[in-house]
Amino acid sequence: MSGYSENVERRICRAFGAGVLFTWLVNENVIINPNLPKPLTLKFKRDEHPIAVQLFGSDPKKLGLACKICEDMGFDAIDLNACCPDKHIIKKGAGGALLKNLDNLTRILETMRKTTELPLSLKFRSGFDTENPVHLEILDIATQSELDMLIFHPASISHGRSGKSNWKLIKELKDRSRILIVGNGDIKSADDVFRMKEETGCDGIMIGRAGISHPWIFAYATHRLKNMAQIPLRIIIMDAYNKLSSNHLLSGIESDIDGILEFALLHLELLENEYGPLAQYFAIKEIPPYINGFASAKELRVKLYNTGGNIKKMRKLIQEFKDIMGRRLWDEVS
């Protein structure tokens, strides 16, 4: 999740129940060149473990060196991306382009495996185009290269970020694999998580964009997989809030709406404390998407986007909306 997976957003996902956390894509050169600025995604806190760094590149030697550096940085696992469909990455022979050059992909994985003892995984798609699937060949390469895990998005690179994932391919891979298989693609709800697990038998499920639009999906998914009774959203939010807040504990939330708005205020506070003026860059992307599911949510969401990420303006809008909703609830009770 490029531009999203910074440490505040990751810690939020963890507070709601996410397992292993991942950085956004980081280029091999950024890791190995000490003169290049390091992206914020590489900064992490103790409560983010286990955390994996997600690398992209096309040079086996550089990626091998990057593995060693990432190990020294304290990451718990390393993932190579052969999944990204972005044109500027494809042009470099990296990301999804590796699916057209399996010889180089093999050299890369063998070099990375020799360089690090950390758990090593590959995130990949079914092929560069639909007509030429390579997922079974990838499994053979990963097995020979002694990878620990495969993260499989069963759609072609040519589909870009659209198109439907073919979960049957995940099952096909899982049925043949001695390596852990993590499914990815078209996960929008806890029911989707349960269905993917039931239909494919995969060992784990990666959640991406849905973790931004409703980060509580991790809690709902855990409850669904364990056949637990559904817990009200306001309770889930209160639990996550209290894990993250260092100032005060949240209690007595009257409604799911109130819980969402209180959490948005905490989210702003965490971003501001972590990044100062840079907080607006993340605030405008991370907070409005989960302002949904209730009356007037669209109106508030549009107003939040119109602030351009200004923290004070966003806080004022959320607080004002929260006060209005509180008065309405009081009037209804009275």
C-alpha positions in Angstrom: 0.0 0.0 0.0 2.3 2.7 -1.3 1.9 6.0 0.5 -0.3 4.4 3.2 1.7 1.9 5.1 3.5 4.2 7.5 3.9 3.5 11.2 0.7 5.2 12.4 -1.5 3.4 9.9 0.3 0.1 10.6 -0.2 0.5 14.3 -3.9 1.2 13.8 -4.2 -2.0 11.8 -2.4 -3.9 14.5 -4.6 -2.4 17.2 -7.6 -3.8 15.3 -6.0 -7.3 15.1 -3.7 -7.4 12.0 -1.0 -10.0 12.1 2.2 -9.4 10.2 2.6 -5.8 9.0 4.3 -4.8 5.8 6.0 -1.6 4.6 5.1 -0.2 1.3 7.3 -1.0 -1.7 10.9 0.1 -1.3 13.4 0.1 -4.2 16.6 -1.8 -3.8 18.7 1.3 -4.5 17.0 3.2 -1.7 18.1 0.6 0.7 21.7 0.1 -0.4 22.7 3.7 -1.2 23.4 5.6 2.0 23.1 8.9 0.2 19.5 8.4 -0.8 16.7 9.6 1.5 14.9 6.8 3.3 11.1 6.6 3.0 9.0 7.0 6.2 7.7 3.5 5.7 11.1 2.1 6.9 10.6 3.7 10.3 8.8 1.4 12.8 8.2 1.1 16.5 8.5 -1.9 18.9 4.8 -2.6 18.9 4.8 -3.2 15.2 6.7 -6.5 15.3 6.4 -8.8 13.5 7.0 -6.5 10.5 8.2 -7.3 7.0 9.9 -5.0 4.5 8.6 -5.3 0.9 11.4 -4.8 -1.7 11.3 -4.3 -5.4 14.0 -4.4 -8.0 15.6 -6.4 -10.7 19.3 -6.8 -9.8 20.1 -10.0 -7.8 23.3 -8.6 -6.2 21.6 -5.3 -5.1 18.6 -7.2 -3.7 20.9 -9.6 -1.9 22.7 -6.7 -0.3 19.4 -5.0 0.5 18.3 -8.1 2.4 21.4 -7.9 4.7 20.8 -4.2 5.4 17.1 -4.8 6.1 18.1 -7.6 8.5 20.4 -5.2 10.3 17.6 -2.6 10.5 15.6 -5.0 12.6 12.9 -6.2 10.2 11.4 -9.6 11.0 10.9 -10.8 7.4 11.6 -9.8 3.8 9.2 -9.9 0.9 10.0 -9.5 -2.8 7.3 -7.9 -5.0 6.6 -9.5 -8.3 3.0 -8.2 -8.3 3.0 -4.4 -8.8 1.4 -3.4 -12.2 2.5 0.2 -12.1 4.1 1.2 -15.4 7.1 3.1 -13.9 8.1 -0.1 -12.0 7.4 -2.4 -14.9 9.7 -0.3 -17.1 12.6 -1.0 -14.6 12.1 -4.7 -15.0 10.8 -5.0 -11.5 7.5 -5.8 -9.9 5.2 -7.6 -12.3 7.8 -7.5 -15.0 9.7 -10.3 -13.2 6.9 -12.6 -14.3 8.1 -12.2 -17.8 11.7 -13.0 -16.8 11.6 -16.1 -14.6 15.3 -16.8 -15.0 16.1 -13.4 -13.4 13.5 -14.0 -10.8 15.1 -17.3 -9.9 18.6 -15.6 -9.6 17.1 -12.9 -7.4 15.4 -15.4 -5.0 18.4 -17.6 -4.8 20.7 -14.7 -4.0 18.3 -13.3 -1.4 18.0 -16.7 0.2 21.8 -17.0 0.5 22.0 -13.6 2.0 19.5 -13.7 4.8 18.2 -16.2 7.3 15.0 -14.1 7.9 11.7 -15.5 6.6 11.6 -14.8 2.9 8.4 -14.5 0.8 7.4 -13.5 -2.7 4.2 -11.6 -3.6 3.2 -12.3 -7.1 0.3 -12.5 -9.6 -0.8 -15.4 -11.8 1.1 -14.1 -14.8 1.9 -11.0 -16.8 -1.2 -11.6 -18.9 -4.2 -14.0 -18.6 -3.0 -16.2 -21.6 0.3 -17.1 -20.0 -0.2 -18.1 -16.3 3.1 -18.9 -14.5 1.8 -19.5 -10.9 2.8 -23.2 -10.9 6.2 -22.4 -12.3 6.6 -19.8 -9.5 5.8 -22.4 -7.0 8.6 -24.7 -8.3 11.1 -21.8 -8.3 10.0 -20.8 -4.7 10.4 -24.3 -3.5 13.8 -24.8 -5.0 14.9 -21.4 -3.6 13.7 -22.4 -0.2 11.2 -19.6 0.3 9.1 -19.6 3.5 5.9 -18.2 2.1 4.1 -17.1 -1.1 1.6 -14.3 -1.2 -0.6 -14.9 -4.2 -2.9 -12.4 -6.0 -4.6 -14.6 -8.6 -5.0 -12.1 -11.4 -2.7 -11.0 -14.2 -0.5 -7.9 -14.3 -2.4 -6.8 -17.4 -5.6 -6.5 -15.2 -3.9 -3.7 -13.3 -5.9 -2.8 -10.2 -9.2 -3.9 -11.8 -10.6 -7.2 -12.7 -11.7 -10.1 -10.5 -9.3 -12.5 -8.8 -9.6 -16.2 -9.5 -9.5 -17.8 -6.1 -9.5 -21.3 -7.6 -5.9 -20.7 -8.5 -5.1 -20.1 -4.8 -6.5 -23.5 -4.0 -4.6 -25.1 -6.9 -1.4 -23.6 -5.5 -2.2 -24.6 -1.9 -3.0 -28.2 -2.9 0.5 -28.6 -4.5 2.6 -26.5 -2.1 4.8 -27.4 0.9 5.3 -23.6 1.4 2.9 -21.4 3.3 0.3 -19.9 0.9 -1.3 -16.5 1.7 -4.3 -15.5 -0.4 -4.8 -11.9 -1.6 -7.3 -10.1 -3.8 -11.0 -9.0 -3.6 -11.1 -9.0 0.2 -13.7 -6.3 1.1 -15.3 -7.8 4.2 -14.9 -10.3 7.0 -17.2 -12.6 5.0 -14.8 -12.5 2.1 -12.0 -13.5 4.5 -14.0 -16.5 5.7 -15.0 -17.5 2.2 -11.4 -17.3 0.9 -10.2 -19.5 3.7 -13.1 -22.0 3.2 -12.7 -22.2 -0.6 -8.9 -22.3 -0.9 -7.6 -23.7 2.3 -4.9 -21.0 2.3 -2.7 -20.5 5.4 -3.3 -16.8 5.7 -5.0 -13.8 4.0 -3.5 -10.5 3.1 -5.8 -7.5 3.4 -4.8 -4.2 1.6 -7.2 -1.5 0.6 -10.0 -2.7 2.9 -7.8 -2.0 5.9 -7.8 1.7 4.9 -11.5 2.0 4.3 -12.5 0.1 7.4 -9.6 -0.9 9.6 -11.9 -2.8 11.9 -12.1 -5.5 9.2 -9.2 -7.2 11.0 -11.3 -7.6 14.2 -14.4 -8.7 12.3 -12.4 -11.2 10.3 -10.9 -12.7 13.4 -14.3 -13.1 15.0 -15.7 -14.6 11.8 -12.9 -17.2 11.4 -13.3 -18.2 15.1 -17.1 -18.4 14.8 -17.4 -15.8 17.6 -20.5 -13.7 18.1 -20.3 -10.4 16.3 -19.2 -7.6 18.6 -20.7 -4.1 18.2 -18.4 -1.8 16.2 -18.2 0.8 19.0 -16.8 -1.9 21.3 -14.2 -2.9 18.8 -13.2 0.7 18.2 -13.0 1.4 21.9 -10.6 -1.5 22.4 -8.4 -0.4 19.5 -8.5 3.3 20.7 -7.3 2.3 24.2 -4.4 0.3 22.8 -3.2 3.3 20.9 -3.9 6.3 23.2 -1.3 7.4 25.7 -3.4 10.2 27.1 -6.8 8.9 28.1 -9.0 5.8 27.9 -12.2 5.8 25.9 -15.4 4.6 27.6 -19.1 5.0 27.4 -19.4 5.3 23.6 -23.1 5.6 22.8 -23.0 4.7 19.1 -20.9 3.3 16.3 -20.9 6.8 14.7 -19.5 8.3 17.9 -16.8 5.6 18.0 -15.7 6.3 14.4 -15.5 10.0 15.0 -13.6 9.7 18.3 -11.2 7.3 16.5 -10.7 9.8 13.7 -9.7 12.5 16.2 -7.2 10.1 17.8 -5.9 9.2 14.3 -5.3 12.9 13.7 -3.5 13.3 17.0 -1.2 10.3 16.3 -0.3 11.6 12.9 0.4 15.1 14.1 2.6 13.8 17.0 4.5 11.5 14.7 5.0 13.7 11.6 4.3 17.3 12.5 3.7 19.4 9.3 3.9 16.2 7.2 0.9 14.7 8.9 -1.5 16.3 6.4 0.0 14.2 3.6 -1.3 11.0 5.4 -4.4 12.5 7.1 -6.1 13.4 3.8 -5.6 9.8 2.5 -6.2 7.7 5.6 -9.1 9.3 7.5 -11.9 10.2 5.1 -12.2 6.7 3.6 -13.5 5.2 6.9 -16.0 8.1 7.4 -18.8 6.1 6.0 -21.8 3.9 6.8 -24.0 6.6 8.5 -26.2 9.5 7.6 -24.4 12.6 6.4 -21.1 10.6 6.2 -20.6 11.6 2.5 -21.1 15.3 3.4 -18.5 15.1 6.1 -16.1 13.1 3.9 -16.3 15.6 1.1 -15.6 18.5 3.6 -12.6 16.6 5.0 -11.1 16.1 1.5 -11.6 19.8 0.8 -9.4 20.7 3.7 -6.4 19.3 1.7 -5.3 17.5 4.9 -5.1 20.6 7.1 -5.1 19.0 10.6 -6.7 21.9 12.4 -9.5 22.1 9.9 -10.1 18.4 9.8 -10.2 18.2 13.6 -12.7 21.1 13.8 -15.0 19.5 11.2 -15.0 16.2 13.0 -15.6 17.7 16.4 -18.4 19.9 15.1 -20.1 16.9 13.4 -19.6 14.9 16.6 -21.3 17.6 18.6 -24.2 17.8 16.2 -24.7 14.0 16.3 -24.5 14.1 20.1 -27.3 16.7 20.3 -29.5 14.7 17.9 -29.0 11.6 20.0 -29.9 13.6 23.1 -33.0 15.0 21.5 -34.1 11.5 20.5 -33.6 10.2 24.0 -35.4 13.2 25.6 
